[in-house]
Amino acid sequence: ALPGLEAPPAREFLAAVGAAPIGKLGWTDVARFAALGIPALNFGPGDPNLAHHKDEHVEISKIRDGAATLHRWLASV
């Protein structure tokens, strides 16, 4: 599914992230939202190549960084 990168909330969120968006392989709920015409993005820490594998893990510092990004964005709206 194509993400809603042009929607104002998405642009504001990407500004809070401070990095260019990258594609994600695999199915996510973004596809459901896109089918309904609702812009959506995937965001979160971790390596998607490890998802649903025995050695899947996320470093605590990346979880904290992700939470700080969400807080920064939510505090700005």
C-alpha positions in Angstrom: 0.0 0.0 0.0 1.1 3.5 -0.6 1.5 5.5 2.6 -0.2 8.8 3.0 3.0 10.8 3.0 1.4 14.0 1.6 -1.2 14.2 4.4 -0.5 17.1 6.8 -0.3 14.9 9.9 2.2 12.6 8.1 4.4 15.5 7.0 4.3 16.9 10.6 5.2 13.4 12.0 8.1 13.0 9.5 9.4 16.4 10.5 9.4 15.2 14.1 11.2 12.0 13.1 13.8 14.1 11.3 14.7 11.4 8.8 13.5 10.5 5.3 10.9 7.8 5.1 11.9 4.3 3.9 9.8 1.5 2.5 8.9 -1.5 4.5 8.5 -4.9 3.1 5.7 -7.1 4.2 2.0 -6.6 5.0 0.9 -4.1 7.7 -2.3 -2.4 8.7 -1.3 0.5 6.5 -2.7 -1.5 3.6 -6.1 -1.6 5.3 -6.1 2.1 6.0 -5.0 2.9 2.4 -7.9 0.8 1.1 -10.3 3.0 3.1 -8.6 6.2 1.9 -7.0 6.9 5.3 -3.4 8.0 5.2 -1.2 5.9 7.5 2.5 5.3 8.2 4.4 2.5 9.9 6.7 3.7 12.8 8.6 1.8 15.4 11.9 0.5 16.5 13.4 -2.8 15.4 14.7 -4.5 12.3 11.8 -5.7 10.2 14.0 -8.4 8.8 14.0 -10.0 12.3 10.2 -9.7 12.8 8.5 -13.0 13.8 11.9 -14.8 14.0 13.3 -16.7 17.0 16.1 -14.1 17.4 13.8 -11.0 17.1 14.8 -8.3 19.5 14.8 -4.5 19.9 17.4 -2.5 21.8 16.0 -0.6 24.7 17.7 2.6 23.5 15.7 2.4 20.2 12.5 1.9 22.1 13.3 5.0 24.2 14.2 7.0 21.0 10.9 6.0 19.4 8.9 7.0 22.4 10.7 10.3 22.6 9.9 10.9 18.9 6.2 10.2 19.5 6.2 12.4 22.5 7.9 15.3 20.6 5.3 15.0 17.7 2.3 14.7 20.0 3.5 17.7 22.1 3.7 19.8 18.9 0.1 19.2 17.7 
